[in-house]
Amino acid sequence: MEDPEHMKQGLEFFHDGMRRLQDEFGTRRIADRLADIRLLSTFSNEEGRKLIERSRFFFLATVDADGWPECSYKGGAPGFVKIVDDRTLAFPGYDGNGMYRSLGNVLVNPRVAMLFIDFETDNRIKRLRVNGAATARTDDPLLDSYPGAQMIVRVAATHVFPNCPRYIPKLQLVEESPFVPAAGTQPPIPAWKRSPEMRPYLPEPDQHALNAEDEREQEPK
């Protein structure tokens, strides 16, 4: 029997603009069929879960209070996105450029979209979208499990669905980012924070880190 919640999510999945283009190009029936067989509101698909849990990055779309979108890259070590339960995932908010455009948007408009892409393997699911409502907290109990995280973002999923992978190229990882936080290590300070144009404006923790680095460099060899 069809899950009533699944049917409700499917009905909300297409708006009038989408329907107009589906009708113009004759794709309404295939769009409805794809929604019927692939659209979920939970992380119950095992291949989809594995894609999320092995990802080193994803793309995050957020919207501000006036409806203007932002899209950003979020990266970390494989496993940095955790599936907390069948309807919720979580990821860390690491140090960035200090603008907080994406996570600031979450505080005024919780609607988000996440895009996971697998460029490396031949697995059946290579692209997965997650739409939902996000919260960002600095006191989340998961914070202690993410060295270097400033906050934890949780996303309650409304739509979870794979996309056609036909245009995804196969790429190879050359090098992990040295800036990804890890337990027992201190990531290097990015070059832009050392520049004379930016250094005077950095927050205190960054100032202290740079001053400590300067003192170490001045120590006799």
C-alpha positions, 0 to 999 in steps of 0.5 A, spaced: 500 500 500 502 507 498 504 510 504 499 516 505 505 521 507 509 519 501 503 521 496 502 527 500 510 529 498 509 527 491 503 532 490 507 537 493 513 536 489 511 539 483 509 547 482 505 550 476 511 552 473 514 545 473 508 543 470 507 548 465 514 545 462 512 538 463 506 539 459 510 543 454 515 538 453 511 532 454 514 529 460 508 530 465 507 522 465 515 520 466 515 526 472 509 523 475 512 516 475 519 518 477 516 521 483 512 515 484 518 510 485 523 514 487 521 520 491 522 519 499 521 523 505 526 519 509 533 516 508 530 509 507 534 507 501 540 504 503 544 506 497 542 513 498 544 513 505 551 510 503 552 516 498 551 521 503 555 517 509 561 517 504 561 524 501 567 529 502 562 534 500 555 537 498 552 543 495 548 547 500 542 552 497 539 556 502 534 562 502 534 569 505 528 572 508 526 576 502 527 569 498 534 570 495 538 564 494 545 562 496 549 556 494 555 554 497 560 548 498 560 544 504 566 540 505 569 535 510 572 528 511 568 522 509 562 521 514 562 528 516 555 528 514 551 524 519 544 520 518 541 521 525 535 518 524 530 516 518 528 523 517 534 527 519 541 528 517 546 533 521 553 536 519 558 541 522 559 548 521 566 549 520 570 556 520 569 560 513 570 567 511 566 569 517 560 572 513 555 566 515 551 567 509 548 560 508 547 559 516 545 566 517 540 564 512 538 558 516 536 562 522 531 567 518 529 561 513 529 554 514 528 551 507 534 548 504 536 544 499 542 539 499 546 536 493 550 530 493 554 528 487 559 522 487 564 523 481 569 517 483 565 510 483 560 507 478 555 506 484 548 506 481 546 512 485 551 518 483 547 524 485 542 525 491 538 531 493 535 532 500 530 538 501 528 540 508 528 544 514 534 546 517 536 548 524 543 551 526 545 551 533 552 552 537 549 547 543 547 541 539 550 535 543 553 532 536 558 538 537 563 534 541 564 529 536 566 534 530 573 537 532 573 544 529 566 545 528 562 552 530 555 549 530 551 543 528 546 544 522 540 539 522 536 538 516 529 535 517 528 532 510 521 533 506 524 530 499 529 525 498 530 523 491 536 521 486 537 524 480 539 522 473 547 521 473 548 521 465 552 528 465 556 527 471 563 526 469 568 521 472 573 524 476 579 522 481 581 525 488 588 528 487 589 530 494 585 531 501 584 538 503 589 540 509 584 544 512 579 539 514 579 539 522 581 532 525 582 530 532 589 532 535 591 536 529 591 544 528 589 545 521 593 550 517 591 558 517 589 559 510 593 564 506 588 570 506 587 570 513 595 572 513 594 578 508 595 585 511 588 587 508 585 582 512 589 580 518 587 587 522 579 585 521 580 577 524 576 575 530 580 574 536 581 567 536 584 568 529 588 573 531 591 569 537 593 563 532 596 568 528 600 571 533 602 564 536 605 562 529 609 569 529 612 567 535 614 560 533 617 563 527 621 568 531 624 562 536 631 561 535 632 554 530 
